[in-house]
Amino acid sequence: MATTSYDIITVGGGIAGASLAKVMAEKGASVLVLERDAVFRDRVRGEAIMPWGTAEAKELGIYDTILASGGRDLPWWDGYVGAHRTSHRDLTSTSYPKEAVTAFYHPTGQDWLLRAAAEAGADIRKGARVLGVKTGKEPTVLAQVDGAEVEFRARLIIGADGRDAPFRSWAGFLVQHDPGHTLVAGLLLDNVHVVDDTSHAWLNPELGLWILMFPQGDGRIRGYVCYGEAAGFRLTGEGSIPRFLEESIKGGVPESHYAKAEPAGPLATFDGAASWVDHPYHDGVALIGAAGGAPDPTWGQGLSLTLRDVRVLRDALLGDDNWDVAGHSYAEEHDRYYKIIHDVELWETQLLMETGEEADARRTRAFAAWKEDRTKQLDVLLSGPVSDVDERTKMRFFGDE
Ligand SMILES: Cc1cc2nc3c(=O)[nH]c(=O)nc-3n(C[C@H](O)[C@H](O)[C@H](O)COP(=O)(O)OP(=O)(O)OC[C@H]3O[C@@H](n4cnc5c(N)ncnc54)[C@H](O)[C@@H]3O)c2cc1C
């Protein structure tokens, strides 16, 4: 079997693989992207990049590509508790990076980023399913391309095949999982009557519901319903769409928003439990995006983390000719920022999604503490992992100090 050689191979051409391919091809690396799907469909994935991820997209030079694919800025963030609006926030002046949320349609975004990677010189093979990987000094992947099995070799192979994909196990990484807490249902809807330069977030702590709406323009929104596993149902398939709308309205969404709403894609529900790999590099193989760390989708951090991975790995590879050293340096930095996001997500879940008397008392304590001192609330999920968090940060967040 003939083997073709590259500097970098990415297994997967999602936002992670496509972005890394573009930025490294621009720097002169020979890059191959092996992407299983020939055509991208709505897989109910993330379509809102938080302000700290928007800053990463700009730094990587992919922000304009995302906008050209139909993406848009949502400078405002409106928070509601039940039906009452509790915050109306201009993210472009109040978030640490002073950026907006970027909303886009995921399949088109993937297409445009892959096209941009091809324009930068990357070799893109769609409909190419990777079957296995061999780590080591000269790592290789085996892929099914045009009905034949083909082996490819690279200086560095990147696992970018998403949250449930097997690359990380094939490559011998130990995958860690949180116990389950929440479920996240997502649906694309047309004809939704809502202010469309704004991300909308409704919290209903009594019911353990967190509803999100990210407008994509012309009445189209990506909506998510996040709820506790204990509720005992999953919102999946056409038959569950009325229940999706019902739960959204229970959470606080005004009925009038959905008066003429029509589904524009599939409805699917995912486990919120995070999965990740500590130190996502060894022996010529690195993991980026959801393959390296798939956070709880409830908190919308996946795309921002993905873009941070791409930037940190790019800078490490450009900064050191020894790519083994560069790979380890990326992995160390990855662990630092992933841990901050992961810790804060677990705290937010405990504080905002748990129901019952004890949870209500915890919220009363925390909200009173936040009123006294806004810094206790933490802005990590919009502003990014700017500084480390510890036990004291946690106590301040819960109003226990
Ligand atoms: C319900 C839900 C809601 C979310 N909401 C948000 C949000 O609002 N904001 C946010 O920031 N993040 C959100 N996320 C997370 C976000 O979708 C992910 O972080 C992001 O998609 C990760 O990109 P990726 O490229 O790493 O993986 P993926 O998007 O999964 O892409 C992986 C690619 O690899 C390909 N592939 C898989 N196996 C193979 C193989 N064997 N060979 C070749 N190719 C292969 C796949 O076809 C796919 O194209 C959400 C996730 C979910 C599930």
PDBQT file of the ligand as one rigid body, heavy atoms in Angstrom, charges set to zero:
ROOT
HETATM    1  C1  LIG A 501     -26.543  20.197  21.490  1.00  0.00    +0.000 C 
HETATM    2  C2  LIG A 501     -25.249  20.947  21.433  1.00  0.00    +0.000 A 
HETATM    3  C3  LIG A 501     -25.262  22.322  21.566  1.00  0.00    +0.000 A 
HETATM    4  C4  LIG A 501     -24.070  23.034  21.524  1.00  0.00    +0.000 A 
HETATM    5  N1  LIG A 501     -24.116  24.383  21.652  1.00  0.00    +0.000 NA
HETATM    6  C5  LIG A 501     -22.978  25.093  21.622  1.00  0.00    +0.000 A 
HETATM    7  C6  LIG A 501     -23.000  26.514  21.655  1.00  0.00    +0.000 A 
HETATM    8  O1  LIG A 501     -24.044  27.153  21.712  1.00  0.00    +0.000 OA
HETATM    9  N2  LIG A 501     -21.810  27.157  21.633  1.00  0.00    +0.000 N 
HETATM   10  C7  LIG A 501     -20.636  26.494  21.568  1.00  0.00    +0.000 A 
HETATM   11  O2  LIG A 501     -19.574  27.132  21.600  1.00  0.00    +0.000 OA
HETATM   12  N3  LIG A 501     -20.579  25.155  21.456  1.00  0.00    +0.000 NA
HETATM   13  C8  LIG A 501     -21.722  24.444  21.480  1.00  0.00    +0.000 A 
HETATM   14  N4  LIG A 501     -21.674  23.086  21.322  1.00  0.00    +0.000 N 
HETATM   15  C9  LIG A 501     -20.376  22.426  21.120  1.00  0.00    +0.000 C 
HETATM   16  C10 LIG A 501     -19.905  22.528  19.667  1.00  0.00    +0.000 C 
HETATM   17  O3  LIG A 501     -20.864  22.012  18.790  1.00  0.00    +0.000 OA
HETATM   18  C11 LIG A 501     -18.596  21.735  19.542  1.00  0.00    +0.000 C 
HETATM   19  O4  LIG A 501     -17.675  22.287  20.458  1.00  0.00    +0.000 OA
HETATM   20  C12 LIG A 501     -18.006  21.813  18.159  1.00  0.00    +0.000 C 
HETATM   21  O5  LIG A 501     -18.899  21.309  17.186  1.00  0.00    +0.000 OA
HETATM   22  C13 LIG A 501     -16.709  20.993  18.151  1.00  0.00    +0.000 C 
HETATM   23  O6  LIG A 501     -16.164  21.008  16.856  1.00  0.00    +0.000 OA
HETATM   24  P1  LIG A 501     -15.240  19.801  16.396  1.00  0.00    +0.000 P 
HETATM   25  O7  LIG A 501     -14.752  20.196  15.055  1.00  0.00    +0.000 OA
HETATM   26  O8  LIG A 501     -14.262  19.506  17.466  1.00  0.00    +0.000 OA
HETATM   27  O9  LIG A 501     -16.208  18.527  16.342  1.00  0.00    +0.000 OA
HETATM   28  P2  LIG A 501     -17.436  18.205  15.377  1.00  0.00    +0.000 P 
HETATM   29  O10 LIG A 501     -18.238  19.426  15.112  1.00  0.00    +0.000 OA
HETATM   30  O11 LIG A 501     -18.143  17.047  15.955  1.00  0.00    +0.000 OA
HETATM   31  O12 LIG A 501     -16.742  17.776  14.014  1.00  0.00    +0.000 OA
HETATM   32  C14 LIG A 501     -16.092  16.537  13.880  1.00  0.00    +0.000 C 
HETATM   33  C15 LIG A 501     -15.948  16.198  12.404  1.00  0.00    +0.000 C 
HETATM   34  O13 LIG A 501     -15.217  14.975  12.306  1.00  0.00    +0.000 OA
HETATM   35  C16 LIG A 501     -15.838  14.132  11.341  1.00  0.00    +0.000 C 
HETATM   36  N5  LIG A 501     -15.507  12.741  11.668  1.00  0.00    +0.000 N 
HETATM   37  C17 LIG A 501     -15.963  11.993  12.692  1.00  0.00    +0.000 A 
HETATM   38  N6  LIG A 501     -15.431  10.758  12.656  1.00  0.00    +0.000 NA
HETATM   39  C18 LIG A 501     -14.611  10.733  11.574  1.00  0.00    +0.000 A 
HETATM   40  C19 LIG A 501     -13.777   9.718  10.990  1.00  0.00    +0.000 A 
HETATM   41  N7  LIG A 501     -13.673   8.481  11.500  1.00  0.00    +0.000 N 
HETATM   42  N8  LIG A 501     -13.065  10.031   9.865  1.00  0.00    +0.000 NA
HETATM   43  C20 LIG A 501     -13.143  11.281   9.317  1.00  0.00    +0.000 A 
HETATM   44  N9  LIG A 501     -13.929  12.246   9.821  1.00  0.00    +0.000 NA
HETATM   45  C21 LIG A 501     -14.650  11.987  10.940  1.00  0.00    +0.000 A 
HETATM   46  C22 LIG A 501     -17.332  14.458  11.473  1.00  0.00    +0.000 C 
HETATM   47  O14 LIG A 501     -18.031  14.116  10.287  1.00  0.00    +0.000 OA
HETATM   48  C23 LIG A 501     -17.304  15.963  11.734  1.00  0.00    +0.000 C 
HETATM   49  O15 LIG A 501     -17.372  16.730  10.544  1.00  0.00    +0.000 OA
HETATM   50  C24 LIG A 501     -22.846  22.349  21.355  1.00  0.00    +0.000 A 
HETATM   51  C25 LIG A 501     -22.829  20.945  21.213  1.00  0.00    +0.000 A 
HETATM   52  C26 LIG A 501     -24.017  20.258  21.243  1.00  0.00    +0.000 A 
HETATM   53  C27 LIG A 501     -23.989  18.767  21.090  1.00  0.00    +0.000 C 
ENDROOT
TORSDOF 0
